Amino acid sequence: MSRSAVSSLDARLRTIASFVRQGSRLADVGCDHGYLICALTADGVILGGIACDINEKPLNQARHEIERLHLSDKIACRLGDGLSVVQENEADDIVIAGMGGETIAEILSECRWKQLDDKRFLLQPMTRAPYLRRWLCTHGFEILAERACVCGDHAYTVMQTRFTGKRCQLGEYDLYCYAGELTCDVSAEAKRFLNRAVYALRKQERGIERSDPAHASALRRLVNKLVTVIEEGR
């Protein structure tokens, strides 16, 4: 039996793919080579969709992949910033991946139809995941599910989210900003992702323990909470 196209993707893209709903139409923002949307379409998971990128070169690479797999009748390529080139009736699931958490938040903030109940936003920040979680909660988004993965030497997290309008204020050192729904994930991948956060926070704490002891103390308490989450998941 031949392998499915999705199973041939790397771990990061497979994790994103696992959140895509069967029979949906996909918008892939920052599509790069177009591997994700092509694999999902080839396997019949999605009906098709739109591959978007702000740069011409990666969009041309995606176009080449689409043509190679004879999927031009199902996937369109559009050059533009964020979701500005996608209309509300053209996508059900929206992937925004491979960029910083602040950039993802900016793309969502500028999306005119993000409040529609049937939309699901699948987010994979390369950096600033705590910032993104906090932004989502304070701007009316709910994180429905979250899963960590390891690809090469890097650990990533993928969030499935939707807009509900319910806003939750989180403090700078709130555990949820740093762990999100990964507190429910006992996998080795989640532990590795959370351990990376612990390492970064401890490094930050050491850098300010003399100049800003109050801030350092808050970081230490946060680290202890994260360590507890990791150890209880063993």
N, C-alpha and C positions, 0 to 999 in steps of 0.2 A: 504494500500500500504506500503510495507517495505521501510525502509530508505535506501538511497544509501550508499555505503561504504564511499565515500568522505564526505558526510554530517555528518558522525559519527566521523570524525577527529576533533581535537581541532582547535581553531580559527587560530592559527599560521600555521598549516599544510593546513587548508582549504584555507587560503589566498595564500599560495604558489601554491596549486592545481589550483586556479582560473587563473593562468597565463600559465598553461601547455596547449599546443596546441592539439586539437583533432587529433587523429591518429598518433601522434608522438611516437618516441621511447625515453625513458627517462634514463638518468644516474643520480642516486641519490648518491651524494658524502657525506659521513658521514651519512649513511642511518639509523643508530641507530636500531630500531626494525623493520624497513622496512614498517611501517604503510602507508606512503605516496605512495610509488610505488605500494604496494599491492592494496590499495584502488582505485587508478587510473586505474590499470589493471583490477580489478574486475568489475569496472563500465564501462569498455570499452572505457574510455577516451583515453588511450594509448594502443599501441600494446603489450607493455611489455618493458623490458629494463634491466638495470644492477644496482644492489645494491652494492655500494662500501663502504668500511670502512678500516681504517688503523689498527684497532684493531680486534682481533679474536672474542672477546666476543659479541660485538654488531652485528657483521656479523652473528654469530651463532643464535642470537635472530631473526635477519631478515630471516635467512634460515628456522627457525622453523615456522615463520608466513607465509612464502611463501608455505611451505609444507602443513600447516594446511588448507590453502585456495586452495590447488591443483593448484598452479600457477607455478610450477617448470619448465613447458615447455615454459613459457613466460618470466620468470625473472631469470637471472643468478646472482650469488653472487661472488664477487671478493675481495680478500684481497690485499690492496696496498695503496700507498700514492697518494692522490688527484686523478687526471685523468690519471695517468700513466698506469692504467690497462684498460683504455677504448680507443678503436680505433676510428678514425674519422667517420667511416661508421656505428658505432654501436649506436649512439645517436643523436637526433635532439635537444631535450631540456635537459639542464643540470641543476640540482638543487645542489647548494652548500649552505647549511644552517646549522644553529645551531653552528656556530663557530665565532671567532673574525674576524673583517674586515681585519686585516693584514694577517691572515691565508688565507682568501678567495682570497685576492690579490695575495698571493704567489702561490696558486693553479692555478690561471688563468695565471700568468706569466710563469709557467712551462708547461702549456698546449701547445702542438706542433701544434694543429689544431684550435686554438681559432679564427683565422682570417676568417674561412669559413663563407660565408654569410648566410647560412641556419641555423646556430646554434643560439640558444637563451639560455642565461645563467640567471637562476633565483636565485637571491642571497638574503640571509636573515642573516645579521650580528647580532650576539648577543651583540657585542661591537664595538666601533670604526667605526660607520657608516660614520662620516665625512671623516675619512681617506680613507675609501673605495670609496666613491663618488669622492673624489679628485683623487685617483689613477686611477679610471676608465676613467675619463675625460682626464687625462694627458697621458693615454696609449691607446687612440684610441677607447674607448668604448662609446656607447651612452646608456643612461638610457631611454628606450622606455616608461616605465610606472612604477609607484611606488604606493604602497598602504600600509597603516598602519593597524595594528590590535592589539587587546588587548587580552591577554591570561593569565588568573589568575590575578596576581598583576603586570604584566609586559606588556609594550608596545613595539611592534616590527615594523620594516618596511621591506617590500619585494620589490625587484627591478627586473624588467624584462629588460635585457640588451642584446646588440649585439655588435660585433666589426665592426667598420666602417673605422677605420684608421684615422679619423679626431681627432686631438689632441687639447685639450683646456686647457690652463694654468689657474689654479685657485689659488688665494692667500689663505694664511692660514685662513683669516677671511672672505672669500667669503661666502655669504649667501647660495649659492647653495650647498656648502659642508655640511651644517647643515640641510637644508630643502629639497634639491633635488627637485623632482617632487611633493613632498607633498604640495608645495605652491598652487597646483591645487586641493587639497583634502580638502573639508570642513567638513569631517566626524569628529565625536567625537573622534574616534581612532587616527586620524592624529593630532588633537589638543593635545591629551594626550601625544603622542610621542614628539611633538615639545615643549610642556611645560616641559617635562623631560629634553630636551636639554637646555632650558632656565635656569632651576634650576641648572644644572651642570655648565653652563657657569658663572652664578652669583656667585656660590660658588668659582669657580676658580678666578674670578675677585676680590672677597673679600680677597682671600689669597695673592694676589700680589699687591694690590692697593698702598701700601707704598713702597715696594721694587722695583716695576717695573711699574710706573704710565703710561708709554706709552702703554705697553701691556694691562694694565687694561682698559685704555681708548678705545683701539681697541675692547676689549671684550664687553665693555658697548655698543658701537655702534652696534655690531653684535646682542647683546641681544635685543636692541630696534627694529632692523629690524625683528627679529623673533617674537617679541610681536606684531608688526604691522601685520605680516602675520596671526598670530593666531586670532587677533581681527577682521581683515577684513573677515575672514572666518565664522564669526558668523552669 
